Amino acid sequence: EKTEAMEESKNEENAGAMEVSKNSAKPEDDNDEEKEEKEEKGEAENGPKSLSHFARLDTMVTVVDSSTMFSVLKSIEALTDSKMGGATDDDHRTVCDLMIDQIEFANVILLNKCDLLGGKDSAKMKKVEALVKKLNPKAKVYQTTKSSVALKNILDTKLFDMEEASTSAGWIQELLKPEHTPETEEYGVSSFVFRSQRPFHPMRFKKIVENFGELEKKVAEQTAQNSTGKKSEGSHLFSGVIRSKGQIWLANAKDFPMDFHSAGRQLSIEPTGTPYLHAIGEENWDDEEKKGVEETKKKGRWDAAYGDRDSELVVIGMDLDHKLMIEELKKACLTDKEFEAGPSTWKALEDPFFGGQVTQYFELADYEDEEDPEDDHVGHHHA
């Protein structure tokens, strides 16, 4: 009986094996995909985990040394030359750049060492606070001594949001305001937006921006103004610019906008790599680009001859004469005679920013003919 039972069990096992063999002979496309998904899921679950699996980013806190803030703004010290670690050889930023980047991205800003500037109610401290709030109007700002702050102000605030952080900078907030919004000046800190549908003459534009962040000149100007009662024009007019950001249209780079930004005395101007929609041509626009053109037209910023080519520049600084500065920026654009002469004459204008390489951004066709445009990437950094 035992032998018969063993034989029967063996037959059942063989039958089961045959069934498995029979099933495995069927097409397994669906099973393979399912198996792959399970394996990938298993790898994701069992593989290395990032910090976000265990914690959330709660608050971005920046601590500013209030007593040296204006010294840093005047500095041209490069990160690569500073004692700060982490900077690579191709990092063109200055210490001032880094400070402003950190201020603009923070949820909470501690203005430390306020005691060294005469306390929380001193005029110097109020000017520092006004500037920081202009650079980042969304951040919560606290004045501190020895970084002493209530823990509830920096821990478990639930303030950080990546999408909001990417738009918190003061220059972005200025662009979002309706045009012609009156500007309120607080402790000498103010801002304005310059817009023009005429291209900048490259040499005249350079002569203006190379004076950005020259705060020593601004102090000298104010001293002279106090004694003579007269406002200074020309280069000193722009020395109080601490931060600027925008896209500009250079006459000798007809088909591509330029990204421009300054932080203190550090200037950067680089081609965006994305041409103006007008240069692309209506026949090549996708649906999203067509919507963009319609929005531009509704805002009255589409030119019949040059389309979406324009300049939009946010300027933030101390003791700025908005009216006079806007007049000078207009003068830095092409004159009526230069503009009417047409693009054929603009290409020959001197190139003070890119050493002659800007010509590849004049005609879209020239740019597209490059085998690898990134190999010929040009940019200008100046301090």
C-alpha positions as CSV (number, residue, x, y, z in Angstrom):
1,E,0.0,0.0,0.0
2,K,2.9,2.3,0.9
3,T,4.5,1.6,-2.5
4,E,1.2,2.3,-4.4
5,A,0.7,5.6,-2.5
6,M,4.3,6.7,-3.4
7,E,3.7,5.8,-7.0
8,E,0.5,7.8,-7.1
9,S,2.2,10.8,-5.5
10,K,5.0,10.6,-8.1
11,N,2.5,10.5,-10.9
12,E,0.7,13.6,-9.5
13,E,4.1,15.4,-9.3
14,N,4.9,14.5,-12.9
15,A,1.5,15.6,-14.0
16,G,2.0,18.9,-12.2
17,A,5.4,19.3,-13.8
18,M,3.9,18.6,-17.2
19,E,1.3,21.3,-16.6
20,V,3.9,23.8,-15.6
21,S,5.9,22.9,-18.7
22,K,2.8,23.2,-20.8
23,N,2.0,26.7,-19.3
24,S,5.6,27.9,-19.8
25,A,5.4,27.1,-23.4
26,K,2.7,29.8,-23.9
27,P,3.7,33.4,-25.0
28,E,5.1,35.3,-22.0
29,D,5.1,38.9,-23.3
30,D,2.7,40.1,-20.6
31,N,4.4,38.0,-17.9
32,D,7.8,39.4,-18.9
33,E,6.6,43.0,-18.6
34,E,5.0,42.3,-15.3
35,K,8.2,40.7,-14.0
36,E,10.2,43.6,-15.2
37,E,8.0,46.1,-13.4
38,K,8.2,44.0,-10.2
39,E,12.0,43.9,-10.5
40,E,12.3,47.7,-11.1
41,K,9.9,48.3,-8.2
42,G,12.0,46.0,-6.0
43,E,15.2,47.8,-7.0
44,A,13.6,51.1,-6.2
45,E,12.4,49.9,-2.8
46,N,15.6,48.1,-1.9
47,G,18.1,50.4,-3.6
48,P,19.8,53.5,-2.2
49,K,17.4,56.1,-0.7
50,S,17.7,59.9,-0.7
51,L,17.2,62.1,2.3
52,S,13.7,62.9,1.1
53,H,12.7,59.3,2.0
54,F,13.3,60.0,5.7
55,A,12.9,63.8,6.1
56,R,11.3,66.8,4.5
57,L,13.0,70.1,3.6
58,D,11.3,72.4,6.1
59,T,13.0,75.8,6.0
60,M,15.8,77.5,4.0
61,V,17.6,79.8,6.4
62,T,20.2,82.3,5.4
63,V,22.3,84.1,8.0
64,V,23.7,87.5,6.9
65,D,26.5,89.4,8.6
66,S,24.8,92.8,8.7
67,S,28.0,94.5,9.8
68,T,29.9,93.5,6.6
69,M,27.0,93.2,4.1
70,F,27.8,96.4,2.2
71,S,31.5,95.5,2.1
72,V,30.6,92.2,0.5
73,L,28.4,94.1,-2.0
74,K,31.4,96.2,-3.0
75,S,33.7,93.2,-3.2
76,I,34.9,91.6,-6.4
77,E,36.5,88.6,-4.6
78,A,35.8,85.4,-6.6
79,L,34.6,82.3,-4.9
80,T,37.6,80.4,-6.3
81,D,39.9,82.9,-4.5
82,S,38.0,82.9,-1.2
83,K,38.3,80.7,1.8
84,M,34.9,79.2,1.1
85,G,35.1,75.6,-0.1
86,G,33.2,73.9,-2.9
87,A,33.9,76.3,-5.8
88,T,35.0,74.8,-9.0
89,D,37.4,76.4,-11.5
90,D,34.5,77.1,-14.0
91,D,32.5,78.9,-11.3
92,H,32.6,82.6,-12.2
93,R,30.6,83.8,-9.3
94,T,31.9,86.2,-6.6
95,V,31.3,86.1,-2.9
96,C,28.7,88.8,-3.5
97,D,27.0,86.6,-6.1
98,L,26.7,83.8,-3.6
99,M,25.4,86.1,-0.8
100,I,22.6,87.5,-3.0
101,D,21.7,84.0,-4.4
102,Q,21.3,82.8,-0.8
103,I,19.2,85.8,0.2
104,E,16.9,85.4,-2.8
105,F,16.2,81.7,-2.2
106,A,15.7,81.8,1.6
107,N,12.4,81.4,3.5
108,V,13.9,82.9,6.7
109,I,16.8,85.5,6.8
110,L,18.6,86.3,10.0
111,L,20.3,89.7,10.0
112,N,23.0,88.9,12.5
113,K,25.4,91.2,14.4
114,C,22.8,94.0,14.4
115,D,24.4,95.2,17.6
116,L,27.6,96.2,15.7
117,L,25.5,98.6,13.6
118,G,24.0,100.4,16.5
119,G,21.1,98.1,17.3
120,K,17.8,97.2,15.7
121,D,16.5,100.7,15.4
122,S,19.6,102.3,13.9
123,A,19.5,103.9,10.5
124,K,22.2,101.6,9.2
125,M,20.3,98.5,10.4
126,K,17.1,99.7,8.8
127,K,18.8,100.2,5.5
128,V,20.3,96.7,5.6
129,E,16.8,95.3,6.3
130,A,15.1,97.4,3.6
131,L,17.6,96.1,1.0
132,V,17.2,92.4,2.1
133,K,13.4,92.7,1.9
134,K,13.7,94.2,-1.6
135,L,15.9,91.4,-2.7
136,N,13.5,88.8,-1.3
137,P,10.1,90.3,-0.4
138,K,8.6,86.9,0.5
139,A,11.1,85.9,3.2
140,K,10.6,86.4,6.9
141,V,13.4,88.6,8.2
142,Y,14.6,88.7,11.8
143,Q,17.3,90.9,13.3
144,T,19.6,89.0,15.7
145,T,22.7,89.2,17.9
146,K,24.9,86.2,18.1
147,S,22.3,84.4,15.9
148,S,19.9,84.1,18.8
149,V,16.4,83.4,17.4
150,A,13.3,81.8,18.7
151,L,13.3,78.1,17.5
152,K,9.7,78.4,16.3
153,N,10.9,80.9,13.7
154,I,13.3,78.4,12.1
155,L,12.2,74.9,13.0
156,D,9.0,73.1,11.8
157,T,7.8,76.3,10.0
158,K,6.7,74.3,6.9
159,L,7.7,77.3,4.8
160,F,9.7,75.7,2.1
161,D,8.1,75.1,-1.2
162,M,10.3,74.6,-4.3
163,E,7.9,76.3,-6.7
164,E,7.5,79.3,-4.5
165,A,11.2,79.5,-3.8
166,S,12.0,79.7,-7.5
167,T,9.9,82.8,-7.8
168,S,10.7,84.5,-4.5
169,A,13.5,86.8,-5.7
170,G,12.7,90.5,-5.7
171,W,13.5,90.9,-9.4
172,I,10.9,88.3,-10.3
173,Q,8.3,90.0,-8.1
174,E,9.0,93.3,-9.9
175,L,8.4,91.7,-13.3
176,L,5.1,90.3,-12.0
177,K,3.8,93.7,-11.0
178,P,1.5,95.6,-13.4
179,E,3.4,98.1,-15.5
180,H,3.6,101.7,-14.2
181,T,3.1,100.6,-10.6
182,P,4.3,103.4,-8.4
183,E,7.4,102.5,-6.4
184,T,7.7,103.1,-2.7
185,E,11.2,103.9,-1.5
186,E,12.2,102.8,1.9
187,Y,15.4,103.9,3.5
188,G,16.8,104.8,0.1
189,V,16.2,101.3,-1.3
190,S,14.1,101.1,-4.5
191,S,13.7,99.4,-7.9
192,F,12.4,99.9,-11.3
193,V,11.9,98.0,-14.6
194,F,13.3,99.3,-17.9
195,R,11.5,98.1,-21.0
196,S,12.3,98.9,-24.6
197,Q,11.5,97.6,-28.1
198,R,14.7,99.1,-29.5
199,P,18.0,97.2,-29.2
200,F,20.8,98.4,-27.1
201,H,23.9,99.8,-28.8
202,P,26.5,97.4,-27.3
203,M,29.2,100.0,-26.6
204,R,26.8,102.5,-25.0
205,F,25.1,99.7,-22.9
206,K,28.6,98.5,-21.7
207,K,29.5,102.0,-20.6
208,I,26.4,102.1,-18.3
209,V,26.5,98.7,-16.8
210,E,30.3,98.7,-16.0
211,N,29.4,101.3,-13.3
212,F,26.9,99.0,-11.5
213,G,27.8,98.3,-7.9
214,E,30.4,101.0,-7.6
215,L,29.1,101.9,-4.1
216,E,32.1,104.0,-3.2
217,K,31.2,106.4,-6.1
218,K,27.6,106.5,-4.7
219,V,28.9,107.6,-1.3
220,A,31.2,110.3,-2.9
221,E,28.2,111.4,-5.1
222,Q,26.0,111.8,-2.0
223,T,28.7,113.8,-0.2
224,A,29.1,116.1,-3.2
225,Q,25.3,116.5,-3.5
226,N,25.0,117.4,0.1
227,S,27.6,120.2,-0.3
228,T,26.5,121.5,-3.8
229,G,22.8,120.5,-4.0
230,K,23.3,119.2,-7.5
231,K,22.7,115.6,-8.7
232,S,25.4,113.8,-10.5
233,E,24.9,112.5,-14.0
234,G,26.7,110.0,-16.1
235,S,28.7,107.1,-14.6
236,H,27.9,107.9,-10.9
237,L,24.2,107.7,-11.7
238,F,24.3,103.9,-11.9
239,S,26.8,103.3,-9.1
240,G,24.1,102.5,-6.6
241,V,22.8,99.5,-8.6
242,I,23.1,96.4,-6.4
243,R,21.1,93.9,-8.3
244,S,19.8,93.7,-11.9
245,K,18.4,90.9,-13.9
246,G,16.6,90.5,-17.2
247,Q,16.8,89.7,-20.9
248,I,18.1,92.3,-23.3
249,W,18.2,92.8,-27.1
250,L,21.7,93.8,-28.3
251,A,21.7,95.3,-31.8
252,N,24.6,93.1,-33.0
253,A,22.8,89.9,-31.8
254,K,19.6,90.4,-33.7
255,D,18.0,87.0,-33.5
256,F,18.8,85.9,-29.9
257,P,18.0,87.5,-26.6
258,M,20.8,87.8,-24.0
259,D,20.4,86.9,-20.3
260,F,21.9,89.7,-18.2
261,H,22.4,89.9,-14.5
262,S,24.5,91.8,-12.0
263,A,25.2,91.3,-8.3
264,G,27.2,94.1,-6.8
265,R,30.1,94.7,-9.2
266,Q,29.8,91.3,-10.9
267,L,28.3,91.3,-14.4
268,S,27.2,88.4,-16.5
269,I,25.8,88.5,-20.0
270,E,25.2,85.3,-22.0
271,P,23.1,84.2,-25.0
272,T,19.9,82.3,-24.1
273,G,20.4,79.8,-26.9
274,T,16.7,80.2,-27.7
275,P,15.9,82.5,-30.6
276,Y,13.2,85.1,-30.7
277,L,9.9,83.7,-32.0
278,H,9.8,86.3,-34.8
279,A,13.2,84.9,-36.0
280,I,11.9,81.4,-36.0
281,G,9.0,82.3,-38.3
282,E,5.3,81.8,-37.9
283,E,5.3,78.7,-40.1
284,N,7.5,77.0,-37.5
285,W,5.6,77.9,-34.3
286,D,4.1,75.1,-32.3
287,D,0.8,75.6,-30.4
288,E,2.5,76.8,-27.2
289,E,4.6,79.3,-29.1
290,K,1.4,80.6,-30.9
291,K,-0.2,81.2,-27.5
292,G,2.9,83.0,-26.4
293,V,2.7,85.3,-29.4
294,E,-1.0,86.1,-28.7
295,E,-0.2,87.0,-25.1
296,T,2.7,89.2,-26.2
297,K,0.3,91.0,-28.7
298,K,-2.3,91.5,-26.0
299,K,0.3,93.2,-23.8
300,G,1.1,95.5,-26.8
301,R,4.7,94.2,-26.9
302,W,4.7,92.7,-30.4
303,D,6.3,94.9,-33.0
304,A,5.1,94.6,-36.6
305,A,8.7,94.7,-38.0
306,Y,10.7,93.0,-35.2
307,G,8.1,90.9,-33.3
308,D,9.0,89.9,-29.8
309,R,12.4,91.4,-29.8
310,D,12.7,93.7,-26.8
311,S,14.6,94.4,-23.5
312,E,13.2,94.0,-20.0
313,L,15.6,94.7,-17.1
314,V,14.9,94.9,-13.4
315,V,17.2,97.3,-11.4
316,I,17.4,97.3,-7.6
317,G,19.7,99.5,-5.6
318,M,20.3,102.4,-3.2
319,D,19.3,106.0,-3.9
320,L,18.4,105.5,-7.5
321,D,17.1,108.3,-9.6
322,H,14.6,106.4,-11.7
323,K,13.7,109.1,-14.1
324,L,17.2,110.1,-15.0
325,M,18.4,106.4,-15.1
326,I,15.6,105.4,-17.5
327,E,16.5,108.4,-19.7
328,E,20.1,107.3,-19.9
329,L,19.1,103.7,-20.6
330,K,17.0,105.0,-23.5
331,K,20.0,106.9,-24.8
332,A,22.0,103.6,-24.7
333,C,19.5,102.1,-27.2
334,L,19.8,102.8,-31.0
335,T,19.1,106.3,-32.1
336,D,16.4,107.0,-34.7
337,K,19.0,107.2,-37.4
338,E,20.8,104.0,-36.2
339,F,17.5,102.1,-36.0
340,E,16.2,103.2,-39.4
341,A,19.5,102.2,-41.0
342,G,18.4,98.6,-40.4
343,P,20.0,95.3,-39.3
344,S,22.5,95.2,-42.1
345,T,24.4,98.0,-40.3
346,W,23.9,96.6,-36.8
347,K,26.0,93.5,-37.4
348,A,29.1,95.6,-37.9
349,L,28.8,97.3,-34.5
350,E,31.7,96.8,-32.1
351,D,31.4,93.8,-29.8
352,P,32.6,94.7,-26.3
353,F,31.2,91.6,-24.6
354,F,32.2,88.6,-26.6
355,G,35.3,89.5,-28.6
356,G,33.6,89.3,-32.0
357,Q,31.9,85.9,-31.4
358,V,28.5,87.5,-31.0
359,T,28.0,87.4,-34.8
360,Q,26.9,83.8,-34.6
361,Y,23.8,85.1,-32.8
362,F,22.9,87.7,-35.3
363,E,21.2,85.4,-37.9
364,L,19.3,82.3,-36.8
365,A,20.6,80.5,-40.0
366,D,24.2,81.1,-38.9
367,Y,23.6,79.6,-35.5
368,E,21.9,76.5,-36.9
369,D,24.8,75.9,-39.3
370,E,27.1,75.3,-36.3
371,E,27.8,71.6,-35.9
372,D,27.6,71.9,-32.2
373,P,26.6,75.3,-30.9
374,E,27.5,74.4,-27.4
375,D,31.1,74.0,-28.4
376,D,31.1,77.7,-29.4
377,H,29.2,78.9,-26.4
378,V,30.1,82.4,-25.6
379,G,29.5,84.5,-22.4
380,H,30.9,87.5,-20.7
381,H,31.7,87.8,-17.0
382,H,33.1,91.0,-15.6
383,A,33.9,92.3,-12.2
